[in-house]
Amino acid sequence: MNLPKIGILSLGCPRNLVDSESILSRLSFKKYPIVDIAKADIAIVNTCAFIDEAKKESIDAILDLIDLKKQGRLKRIIVYGCLVGRYKEALIKELPQIDAFVGTISLKYENRTFSLVPRHYAYLKICEGCIHKCSYCAIPNIKPHFMSLDIETVLKKVEVFSKNKLSELNIIGQDISGYGIDLYAKKALPKLLKKIVHKAKNIGWLRLLYLYPNGITNELLDLIAGEPKICKYIDLPIQHINNRILKLMNRHTSRKAILGLLDKIRKKIPDAAIRTSIIVGFPSETDREFQELLTFLKNARFERLGAFIYSREEGTPACNFKKQISRNIKLARFNALMSQQQAVSCQVNRSLQGKVIDVLIDEKEKDSFYLGRSQHDAPEVDGLVYVNSQKKLKPGAFIKARITGTMEYDLLGENIYEYS
């Protein structure tokens, strides 16, 4: 019997990508042929519903697949993920052409791994959901329970990655600093990381993605500072700096606490790149409060920064807050913030001119040029290093590169030598 060919369209963040890989692993284990979605009999779309833009992208993708089904190019459509978790009943009513709606799958260990990213790096999701309830965030409505993957299962996954020799393992979750609190009655990320380091003999870099400010302890910072395998990359979303706005956001922190944490990170890990995310146009944010944010960001000089225009999400407390900001004002504030950050990024990059740094090669671009990343750059998120090399390099290789030029977000470099 010929099993139907299956293709997947994975939208949203790397956490969704891990789910898509898990789905395909299970299907591949059952001998289903996995193909490009254009050649599939059954299409799976893994959706995102975090903000309006993500919801629109997911709906548009679903409608495109429905058109293919009407043309007879698809037999079945399965919609999976956050959009289903948030709007399942409405989707069933509005989209009768969809054959199945699936909310979530288990984090449990898979015997086989199907990768949707280049072979030399991977994502490992160690927890699902969030222990916090920020007033603007829809995650508690989509994934109401925080769930950690037990240490033994995480280590089994790490063993598989190490056996296959991996250049970079990205450890992810909505808030990995909360790891273990549901299983062990206390946060256990440092304990887990020490065990991962021991198992990761054939893994180059370990990168931590998404740390809630309150969860960053001295123990964790000391571990990052002292362990060569762990990238000196602190992914620290702060969202704002004004105390009134932070309270309205239900962030359980303050300007003083954030400044103290940043100072501590800079002292403990002087070579760290701190990445943060900011929300502009939160309900009732005044011009003065936005200027306070701009001044703070100019002085803080974050090496990496992402900004989001506040999205009014139904079902969240902030949706009903008074003094919602107009789209034009939000857009103007976003543009002002990003223009300032571009100048900061230029200055940060110029400070690297002439220096020699470690670079992980991701792919060949053309001729003698390759695309790579420093330990300060997460895949598909941060900047690139454009490397000129007369020697042929393979994806996954680590090299020493001298920086010969800088741009707003990217670097130019020349290969000195390959060391792995």
C-alpha positions as CSV (number, residue, x, y, z in Angstrom):
1,M,0.0,0.0,0.0
2,N,1.4,3.4,-1.0
3,L,1.1,5.9,1.9
4,P,0.2,9.5,1.0
5,K,3.1,12.0,0.7
6,I,3.2,14.6,3.4
7,G,4.5,18.1,3.4
8,I,4.7,20.7,6.1
9,L,4.6,24.5,6.3
10,S,6.1,25.7,9.6
11,L,5.3,29.3,10.6
12,G,6.4,31.4,13.5
13,C,9.3,30.9,16.0
14,P,11.9,28.2,16.4
15,R,9.7,26.6,19.1
16,N,7.2,25.9,16.3
17,L,10.0,24.5,14.1
18,V,10.8,22.0,16.8
19,D,7.2,20.9,16.9
20,S,7.2,20.5,13.1
21,E,10.3,18.4,13.3
22,S,8.7,16.2,15.9
23,I,5.6,15.7,13.8
24,L,7.7,14.8,10.7
25,S,9.8,12.4,12.8
26,R,6.8,10.5,13.9
27,L,5.4,10.4,10.4
28,S,8.7,9.3,8.9
29,F,9.0,6.6,11.6
30,K,5.7,5.3,10.3
31,K,7.1,5.3,6.7
32,Y,5.1,8.2,5.4
33,P,7.1,9.9,2.5
34,I,8.1,13.4,3.5
35,V,8.2,15.8,0.6
36,D,8.1,19.5,-0.3
37,I,4.6,20.8,0.3
38,A,4.2,21.5,-3.5
39,K,4.4,17.7,-4.1
40,A,2.4,16.6,-1.1
41,D,-0.9,14.7,-0.9
42,I,-1.5,15.9,2.6
43,A,-0.4,19.3,3.8
44,I,0.2,20.2,7.4
45,V,0.5,23.9,8.4
46,N,2.0,24.6,11.8
47,T,0.5,28.0,12.7
48,C,1.4,31.0,14.9
49,A,-1.1,33.2,16.7
50,F,1.1,35.4,18.9
51,I,0.3,38.8,17.3
52,D,-1.9,40.1,14.5
53,E,0.7,39.8,11.8
54,A,1.4,36.2,12.7
55,K,-2.3,35.3,12.7
56,K,-2.7,36.9,9.3
57,E,0.2,35.0,7.9
58,S,-1.3,31.7,9.2
59,I,-4.7,32.4,7.8
60,D,-3.3,33.4,4.4
61,A,-1.3,30.2,4.3
62,I,-4.4,28.1,5.1
63,L,-6.4,29.8,2.4
64,D,-3.6,29.2,-0.1
65,L,-3.7,25.5,0.8
66,I,-7.5,25.4,0.5
67,D,-7.1,26.8,-3.1
68,L,-4.7,23.9,-3.9
69,K,-7.2,21.4,-2.5
70,K,-10.0,22.9,-4.6
71,Q,-7.7,22.5,-7.7
72,G,-7.2,18.8,-6.8
73,R,-3.5,19.2,-6.0
74,L,-4.0,18.3,-2.3
75,K,-6.1,15.6,-0.8
76,R,-6.1,16.6,2.9
77,I,-5.2,19.7,5.0
78,I,-4.3,19.5,8.7
79,V,-4.0,22.7,10.7
80,Y,-1.8,22.5,13.8
81,G,-0.4,24.7,16.5
82,C,-1.1,28.0,18.2
83,L,-3.9,29.3,16.0
84,V,-5.8,26.1,16.7
85,G,-5.0,26.4,20.5
86,R,-6.5,29.8,20.5
87,Y,-9.4,29.7,18.0
88,K,-10.3,26.1,17.4
89,E,-14.1,26.4,17.5
90,A,-14.1,29.5,15.2
91,L,-11.8,27.8,12.8
92,I,-13.9,24.6,12.6
93,K,-17.0,26.8,11.9
94,E,-15.3,29.1,9.3
95,L,-13.1,26.6,7.5
96,P,-15.0,23.4,6.7
97,Q,-12.5,22.5,4.0
98,I,-9.9,21.6,6.7
99,D,-9.8,17.9,7.5
100,A,-8.3,18.1,11.0
101,F,-7.4,20.7,13.6
102,V,-4.7,19.7,16.2
103,G,-3.6,21.9,19.1
104,T,-0.4,20.5,20.7
105,I,1.8,17.5,20.7
106,S,4.0,16.0,23.5
107,L,7.5,17.1,24.3
108,K,8.5,13.5,24.8
109,Y,11.6,11.9,23.3
110,E,11.6,10.9,19.7
111,N,13.5,7.8,18.5
112,R,14.2,9.5,15.1
113,T,14.9,13.0,14.3
114,F,13.7,14.8,11.2
115,S,15.4,18.2,10.7
116,L,14.1,21.2,9.0
117,V,17.3,23.3,9.5
118,P,20.8,22.8,8.2
119,R,22.4,19.7,9.6
120,H,25.1,21.4,11.6
121,Y,22.8,23.1,14.1
122,A,19.6,22.2,15.9
123,Y,17.0,23.4,18.3
124,L,16.2,21.6,21.6
125,K,12.9,22.7,23.3
126,I,13.2,22.0,27.1
127,C,9.9,23.5,28.2
128,E,6.5,24.6,26.9
129,G,4.4,27.5,28.0
130,C,5.3,30.3,30.5
131,I,5.2,30.7,34.2
132,H,4.4,34.4,33.8
133,K,1.3,36.2,32.8
134,C,2.3,39.4,31.1
135,S,-0.8,41.5,30.4
136,Y,-0.1,41.9,26.7
137,C,0.7,38.2,26.0
138,A,-1.6,35.6,24.5
139,I,0.6,32.6,25.4
140,P,-1.3,31.9,28.6
141,N,-4.4,31.6,26.5
142,I,-2.8,29.3,24.0
143,K,-0.6,27.2,26.3
144,P,-2.0,27.7,29.8
145,H,0.3,25.2,31.6
146,F,4.0,25.4,32.0
147,M,5.6,22.0,31.3
148,S,9.3,21.0,31.5
149,L,10.9,18.1,29.8
150,D,12.5,15.9,32.5
151,I,16.3,16.0,32.8
152,E,16.7,12.3,31.7
153,T,14.8,12.9,28.5
154,V,16.6,16.1,27.7
155,L,19.9,14.3,28.1
156,K,18.8,11.5,25.8
157,K,18.1,14.1,23.1
158,V,21.5,15.7,23.7
159,E,23.2,12.3,23.4
160,V,21.6,11.9,20.0
161,F,22.7,15.3,18.8
162,S,26.3,14.7,20.2
163,K,26.5,11.3,18.5
164,N,25.6,13.0,15.1
165,K,28.2,15.7,15.7
166,L,26.6,19.1,15.9
167,S,28.2,22.6,15.6
168,E,25.5,24.4,17.5
169,L,22.6,23.4,19.8
170,N,20.0,26.1,20.6
171,I,18.2,25.4,23.9
172,I,14.8,27.1,23.7
173,G,11.5,27.6,25.4
174,Q,9.1,30.6,26.1
175,D,11.1,31.1,29.3
176,I,13.9,28.5,29.9
177,S,14.9,30.3,33.1
178,G,11.8,28.7,34.6
179,Y,12.9,25.2,33.6
180,G,12.1,22.5,36.1
181,I,9.9,24.4,38.5
182,D,6.9,22.2,37.6
183,L,8.8,18.9,38.0
184,Y,11.3,19.6,40.8
185,A,9.6,22.4,42.8
186,K,12.4,24.7,42.0
187,K,14.1,26.2,38.9
188,A,16.8,23.8,37.6
189,L,18.3,25.4,34.5
190,P,21.9,25.6,35.8
191,K,21.7,22.0,37.0
192,L,20.4,20.9,33.6
193,L,23.0,22.9,31.7
194,K,25.9,21.3,33.7
195,K,24.6,17.9,32.7
196,I,24.1,19.0,29.1
197,V,27.7,20.3,28.9
198,H,29.0,16.9,30.2
199,K,27.0,15.0,27.5
200,A,27.7,17.5,24.7
201,K,31.2,16.2,23.8
202,N,30.7,16.5,20.1
203,I,28.6,19.7,20.1
204,G,30.4,23.0,19.5
205,W,28.2,25.8,20.8
206,L,25.3,25.8,23.3
207,R,23.1,28.8,22.9
208,L,20.4,29.8,25.4
209,L,17.3,31.5,23.9
210,Y,14.7,33.4,26.0
211,L,15.6,34.1,29.6
212,Y,13.1,36.1,31.7
213,P,15.0,38.8,33.6
214,N,13.9,37.6,37.1
215,G,15.2,34.1,36.3
216,I,18.8,35.1,35.7
217,T,20.7,34.1,38.8
218,N,24.3,34.5,39.8
219,E,24.7,30.8,39.4
220,L,23.5,30.9,35.9
221,L,25.7,33.9,35.0
222,D,28.8,32.2,36.5
223,L,28.1,29.1,34.5
224,I,27.8,31.0,31.3
225,A,30.9,32.9,32.0
226,G,33.0,29.9,32.9
227,E,31.8,27.3,30.4
228,P,33.5,27.7,26.9
229,K,30.7,25.8,25.1
230,I,28.0,28.2,26.2
231,C,27.7,31.2,23.9
232,K,28.3,34.5,25.6
233,Y,24.8,35.5,24.4
234,I,22.2,36.7,26.9
235,D,18.7,36.7,25.3
236,L,16.9,39.0,27.8
237,P,13.5,40.5,26.8
238,I,12.8,43.5,29.0
239,Q,10.0,45.1,26.9
240,H,10.2,48.5,28.6
241,I,12.1,50.6,31.2
242,N,9.4,52.9,32.7
243,N,8.2,51.7,36.0
244,R,4.5,52.5,35.3
245,I,4.5,50.7,32.0
246,L,6.3,47.7,33.5
247,K,3.7,47.5,36.2
248,L,0.9,47.7,33.6
249,M,2.6,45.0,31.6
250,N,2.7,42.8,34.8
251,R,6.5,42.2,34.3
252,H,7.3,41.9,38.0
253,T,10.4,44.0,37.7
254,S,11.5,47.7,37.8
255,R,13.9,50.1,36.2
256,K,16.2,49.8,39.1
257,A,16.2,45.9,38.9
258,I,16.8,45.9,35.1
259,L,19.7,48.4,35.4
260,G,21.2,46.3,38.2
261,L,20.9,43.1,36.2
262,L,22.6,44.7,33.1
263,D,25.4,46.0,35.3
264,K,25.9,42.5,36.8
265,I,25.9,40.8,33.4
266,R,28.5,43.3,32.0
267,K,30.8,42.7,35.0
268,K,30.5,38.9,35.1
269,I,30.6,38.4,31.4
270,P,32.4,41.4,29.8
271,D,32.4,39.8,26.3
272,A,28.7,39.0,26.3
273,A,26.3,40.2,23.7
274,I,23.0,41.1,25.3
275,R,19.9,40.8,23.1
276,T,16.6,42.3,24.2
277,S,13.1,42.9,22.8
278,I,11.1,46.1,23.3
279,I,7.4,46.8,22.9
280,V,6.4,50.3,21.7
281,G,3.0,51.9,21.9
282,F,1.7,50.0,24.9
283,P,-1.7,51.4,26.0
284,S,-1.3,54.8,27.7
285,E,2.4,55.1,26.9
286,T,3.2,58.8,26.9
287,D,5.7,60.7,24.8
288,R,7.7,61.3,27.9
289,E,7.7,57.6,28.8
290,F,8.8,56.7,25.3
291,Q,11.6,59.3,25.4
292,E,12.7,57.7,28.7
293,L,12.9,54.3,26.9
294,L,14.9,55.8,24.0
295,T,17.4,57.4,26.4
296,F,17.8,54.2,28.3
297,L,18.4,52.2,25.1
298,K,20.9,54.7,23.9
299,N,22.9,54.4,27.1
300,A,22.5,50.6,27.5
301,R,23.9,49.9,24.1
302,F,22.4,46.5,23.6
303,E,24.4,44.5,21.0
304,R,21.2,43.0,19.6
305,L,17.7,44.3,19.8
306,G,14.3,43.5,18.4
307,A,11.3,45.9,18.6
308,F,7.6,45.1,18.3
309,I,4.6,47.4,17.8
310,Y,2.1,46.6,20.5
311,S,-0.6,44.3,19.2
312,R,-4.0,44.4,20.9
313,E,-4.8,40.8,21.5
314,E,-8.3,39.7,22.5
315,G,-8.4,37.7,25.7
316,T,-5.4,39.5,27.2
317,P,-5.8,42.0,30.1
318,A,-4.1,44.8,28.1
319,C,-6.7,44.5,25.3
320,N,-9.2,46.3,27.6
321,F,-6.8,48.9,28.9
322,K,-7.8,52.5,28.4
323,K,-5.9,55.0,26.2
324,Q,-5.0,52.6,23.3
325,I,-2.3,54.3,21.1
326,S,-3.1,55.0,17.5
327,R,-1.4,53.0,14.7
328,N,0.4,56.1,13.4
329,I,1.9,57.0,16.7
330,K,3.0,53.4,17.4
331,L,4.6,53.3,13.9
332,A,6.4,56.6,14.5
333,R,7.8,55.4,17.8
334,F,8.9,52.1,16.3
335,N,10.8,53.9,13.5
336,A,12.5,56.3,15.9
337,L,13.6,53.4,18.1
338,M,14.9,51.3,15.3
339,S,16.7,54.3,13.7
340,Q,18.5,54.9,17.0
341,Q,19.3,51.3,17.4
342,Q,20.8,51.1,13.9
343,A,23.3,53.8,14.9
344,V,24.1,51.8,18.1
345,S,24.6,48.6,16.2
346,C,26.9,50.4,13.7
347,Q,29.1,51.6,16.6
348,V,29.1,48.1,18.2
349,N,30.2,46.5,14.9
350,R,32.9,49.2,14.2
351,S,34.5,48.3,17.5
352,L,35.2,44.8,16.0
353,Q,37.2,46.2,13.0
354,G,40.5,44.4,12.8
355,K,39.8,41.9,15.5
356,V,39.9,38.1,15.2
357,I,36.7,36.3,16.2
358,D,35.3,32.8,16.0
359,V,32.8,32.2,13.2
360,L,30.5,29.3,12.5
361,I,30.1,28.8,8.7
362,D,26.4,28.3,7.7
363,E,26.6,28.2,3.9
364,K,28.5,29.1,0.8
365,E,27.2,32.3,-0.8
366,K,29.1,32.4,-4.1
367,D,32.7,32.2,-5.4
368,S,35.0,32.5,-2.4
369,F,32.4,34.0,-0.1
370,Y,30.6,32.2,2.8
371,L,27.9,33.2,5.2
372,G,28.7,32.6,8.9
373,R,27.8,33.8,12.4
374,S,29.7,34.7,15.6
375,Q,28.7,33.3,18.9
376,H,26.8,36.6,19.4
377,D,24.4,35.8,16.6
378,A,21.5,33.4,16.8
379,P,20.4,31.7,13.5
380,E,17.7,33.4,11.5
381,V,17.5,36.2,14.1
382,D,20.7,38.2,14.3
383,G,23.4,39.4,11.9
384,L,25.8,37.6,9.6
385,V,29.6,37.5,9.0
386,Y,30.4,37.5,5.3
387,V,33.6,35.6,5.1
388,N,36.1,35.7,2.2
389,S,38.1,32.4,2.1
390,Q,40.4,31.1,-0.6
391,K,40.1,27.7,1.2
392,K,37.0,25.7,0.6
393,L,34.8,25.6,3.8
394,K,32.0,23.3,4.7
395,P,28.8,24.3,6.6
396,G,29.3,23.6,10.2
397,A,33.0,24.5,10.2
398,F,34.5,26.8,12.8
399,I,37.1,29.3,11.7
400,K,39.1,32.2,13.0
401,A,38.2,35.3,10.9
402,R,39.7,38.8,10.9
403,I,37.0,41.5,10.6
404,T,37.8,43.6,7.6
405,G,34.6,45.7,7.3
406,T,31.4,46.5,9.1
407,M,27.8,47.3,8.2
408,E,24.7,48.2,10.3
409,Y,24.1,44.7,11.4
410,D,26.6,42.5,9.6
411,L,30.3,42.0,9.4
412,L,32.9,41.4,6.7
413,G,35.8,39.1,7.4
414,E,38.6,37.0,6.0
415,N,39.4,33.4,6.9
416,I,42.6,33.0,8.9
417,Y,42.3,29.3,9.6
418,E,39.8,26.6,10.2
419,Y,40.0,24.9,13.6
420,S,37.1,22.5,13.5
